[in-house]
Amino acid sequence: MKKIACCIVIVIVVFSASRAAAASTCISEYFHADALAKTGHLADAATAMEHAFHLAVDEGNQPYVGSAGSRAAFMRYALDQVPEAGRLAREVLDKLVLSEPKLSFADATQRADLFGLVERGLLMEGQIGAAWQANRAAAETLRQKPVGVNADGPAIRVAELDTLPREMRDFAWRLLEREAEYLDLAGHSPEALAMLAATANKAAAEMPTMPVAQRFYPFKARAAYAQMLDFLGWKQLAIATQEALLLDAGTLEANPFHSITFTHQLAVPDDGAPGVAFRLRSPAPLRIEYYDSSSGHLLAIDANGNGDFSEEGDLHLSNPSGVAAAWIPFTLPRTAVEIRIFALTREPLFPASKATVLSAEVHRDGIWTKGRRGCVRLTRRVAAASRRRP
């Protein structure tokens, strides 16, 4: 009986030791989450990475608080869980210890990224004032100030671009474009237009010598300037700005975050229809996203640009027509849809040798109809968009 009891005790001790050895640490959980992400299991990876962040907080491991927390927040954002990503980014900012009077470049860029997620999440929740404040807090972070999550400060200015190191300028371009967005939302359209004009002019001057990887946000600021000019009725200047923009679009490398944005207008019929099912069809693989030009709401995604919205990666909303397509609600005096086109290969969006012609079609009387000018012609020099409904 004594031998048996002794054996039992030994087994229990060994088992407990093995459990202790297998207990997760923030580092082991971080690499587990990283492995999940690399195999395409992003939702599971996000959960594991968030767990790694909380373990790092409990263990007092500040480097992993920042690293795991940032990656978990960006994974949530990639999963289109924007409010959740913003709330997690806010928690990460709150847990990061600020012990130095001036942030290092690495810490400043990490915190600017986190403030960007906070801002996007707040905007998605309709908290425009708080989102605007987060954008200004990000500007303070780029100035290497160790500000807290509820900080405020002066808005970013174009002149500050020249004072920032190259690795931080990409963030500044983003903040400038978003500052103009909030000025416009607050009813300060002239100030927003002036900021976008200054940003777009500087971007146009610097993009030819700018590393390709850093061209997205300057490009986006120029697109926002063209859209505001069009909205305010400055048609000729808007067209000239968009043409110059398209000329530079060929220099963007294929990247999930590099795209060209333009507006396609549709005539409103007098038959009382609430809207129309609309699509573009591309001869080459392109990711095409459709947005309501007035509200900015996502309407549909065609993951390969073939006009079929029922395949893997596609998205469409239920609509009165029952057709799988981008449903464009009619608004007066004009109806427009914002189109964002993304390259899917390493080739430029717009080859220099030829135009890319997208067929523009509406669904009418049970069939897809294309009119005489029912196309969008994209080249590196000109974007001639159809101005009337087929």
C-alpha positions, -999 to +999 in steps of 0.1 A: +000+000+000+028+024+007+044+018-026+012+025-045+007+057-025+042+068-033+037+062-070+006+082-070+023+111-054+051+110-080+027+109-109+008+139-096+040+159-092+053+152-127+019+160-142+017+193-124+053+202-135+044+195-172+013+217-169+035+245-155+060+241-183+032+243-209+017+275-195+015+303-220+036+334-218+031+365-238+060+355-260+048+320-267+013+332-273+026+359-296+044+334-318+013+311-317-008+340-330+018+348-356+017+312-369-021+313-372-019+346-392+006+331-416-017+302-423-046+324-431-066+319-398-069+357-392-098+355-367-081+330-345-049+349-348-065+381-337-080+364-306-046+348-298-027+380-303-051+399-281-045+372-254-008+377-259-013+415-253-032+409-220-005+384-209+022+410-216+003+435-195+001+410-166+037+401-170+049+437-172+065+431-206+063+465-222+078+456-256+052+429-261+024+452-248+031+474-277+039+448-303+012+423-295-014+450-288-007+468-321-008+436-341-040+425-325-057+458-332-046+458-368-059+422-372-093+434-359-092+462-384-083+438-412-113+417-402-135+449-407-140+450-369-133+487-370-149+499-337-134+469-319-100+477-334-103+513-322-112+502-286-084+478-284-059+504-297-071+528-271-065+501-244-030+495-258-022+532-257-034+533-221-012+504-211+020+516-227+042+533-201+055+568-211+088+572-192+108+595-215+102+632-221+106+626-259+094+596-279+119+577-300+110+574-337+099+538-333+076+546-304+062+577-321+053+557-353+038+529-332+016+553-312+006+572-343-006+540-359-026+532-327-041+567-326-051+562-363-071+531-353-087+549-324-097+577-348-112+553-374-131+534-347-146+566-332-156+578-366-173+545-374-193+550-341-203+585-352-182+602-325-168+628-349-155+652-323-136+625-304-122+611-337-110+645-347-093+649-314-076+615-318-062+627-352-047+658-334-033+636-307-016+615-334-001+648-347+013+655-313+028+620-313+046+627-346+061+657-329+075+630-305+055+642-275+046+614-251+009+623-250-018+601-234-048+585-250-071+615-242-047+641-254-054+670-277-032+695-295-026+716-326-036+701-360-009+689-384+003+714-410+018+709-444+049+729-434+056+702-408+063+677-435+098+692-440+106+688-403+099+651-400+122+622-408+114+602-439+101+572-419+074+594-402+063+615-432+039+588-444+019+593-412+018+630-417+003+627-452-025+606-437-032+630-409-033+660-433-059+642-455-080+633-424-077+668-408-092+682-440-120+656-439-129+667-403-128+704-412-153+697-440-175+676-418-175+705-393-187+729-420-153+745-426-152+736-463-130+766-474-104+757-448-106+720-458-102+729-495-072+751-487-055+724-467-061+698-494-049+722-521-016+728-502-012+690-495-020+680-531+004+705-545+032+694-523+024+657-530+024+663-567+058+679-565+074+652-543+058+620-556+082+616-586+111+611-562+092+594-534+097+557-526+068+537-541+058+523-507+053+559-494+030+572-522-004+559-511-014+587-487-001+616-508-020+600-537-051+597-516-048+634-505-047+644-542-078+622-549-096+639-520-088+673-534-101+664-568-133+651-553-139+682-532-133+704-562-159+684-581-184+686-553-180+724-550-185+729-587-149+735-598-153+711-627-124+720-650-099+722-621-113+689-608-108+672-642-073+685-645-064+673-610-079+639-617-060+636-651-027+644-634-037+619-607-043+591-632-010+599-649+007+591-616-015+560-609+007+539-632+036+544-608+018+527-579+029+492-573+002+465-569-007+465-532-039+458-513-038+494-500-030+512-533-060+522-555-074+549-577-107+566-567-131+584-590-168+593-591-192+580-617-225+599-622-258+584-631-289+603-644-320+601-622-350+589-642-385+603-637-402+569-632-400+571-594-375+542-591-357+543-557-323+534-572-306+512-597-284+480-598-251+490-613-219+473-621-185+478-639-170+449-658-132+449-663-113+429-690-084+425-665-086+413-629-092+443-607-108+446-572-136+472-576-153+487-545-185+508-547-194+535-521-223+559-517-206+592-527-227+612-502-225+590-471-193+571-478-211+538-470-198+506-487-223+494-512-206+464-528-173+447-536-164+428-568-132+410-558-120+403-594-139+430-614-158+406-636-193+419-627-204+388-609-210+397-572-217+361-560-181+347-560-156+343-532-146+377-517-175+395-532-201+415-513-235+430-521-264+442-501-300+431-505-319+455-526-354+460-543-342+446-576-331+413-561-299+414-583-264+407-570-248+441-578-241+475-564-274+491-555-271+528-560-300+548-543-312+578-563-306+612-548-314+647-562-302+667-580-276+641-590-267+605-582-231+595-581-212+564-570-177+565-557-155+538-573-122+525-559-101+503-581-073+481-566-046+462-586-045+425-580-011+418-596+023+433-596+015+452-629+006+489-628-030+498-626-029+516-659-004+503-685+013+530-705+007+513-739-031+510-738-063+521-720-083+499-696-120+501-706-145+491-680-181+484-692-206+504-672-240+487-670-274+490-652-299+463-646-332+472-663-363+452-673-346+420-662-314+424-682-281+442-680-280+472-703-250+491-717-256+524-735-236+539-764-212+556-739-217+531-711-180+528-702-153+541-681-120+546-700-089+546-678-055+555-691-024+570-676-033+604-691-071+606-692-101+592-673-132+599-694-161+587-673-196+583-688-218+612-676-252+597-685-270+566-676-274+540-703 
